[in-house]
Amino acid sequence: MNATPSSVDLPVPARALAIGAHPDDIEFGCGATLAKWARAGCEAHMLVLTDGSKGTWDAHADLEALVALRVEEQRAAASVLGAVEVHFLGETDGELTEDRLTRARICEVVRRTRPGVVFTHDPWKPYRLHPDHRHAGFVVIDALVAARDPHFFAEQAVPHHRPDALLLFEAEIVDHIERVDNTVDTKVDALLAHRSQWRSTHRIDDDPVHQTEAFRRRITDRAREFAAAATLDGLAEGFKQLTL
């Protein structure tokens, strides 16, 4: 990560909305912060933009069954974190775009959930390979600009809404830290609810007991690095903070 974080711990918002390109992206990016806020009374929502249908290395997989499984896994993970609801846009995995319809659909979710803080991918991260992560960041930011202005998508039967802050995860420049000493284990447990991703994303395959513990250590070590970058003890998640 670049830069030294300049702020630590936002006030817990009444509502938060975390938006990820795929099932499990939110958990990787901000799961511990979302769990921390949910424990403190925040109404936490999650919005998953694609159906996760490319999320297997099995060339002969039943993709319809995989999509249904990933919805179940995402809901289970949300329950672990304490989120009140998961919203699914259902775009095809790997084919997310920044078109007007997608922007409008995200805008409507923002207006209906009315979050104080929104989380999503940093679209400006250099050398980002996955198109869905890149497009997700840009289309969410475009949707937030629309959501705050009554003249964008005025046909939507819900008032405009301006969140107080946007926190970008996977950020190239981290300038905000959330301390998560008590919820990193919750983050890992939520990630482990995505059983279909153990072999690929989580690197848990032929030795589940030891590889699960190695996965937990990797997530914890990363959280320790975020805290250390802010000269803090303990564990943290790091973000680029933008004001809307």
Order of alpha helices (4+ residues) and beta strands (2+ residues): beta-beta-alpha-beta-alpha-beta-alpha-beta-alpha-beta-beta-alpha-alpha-beta
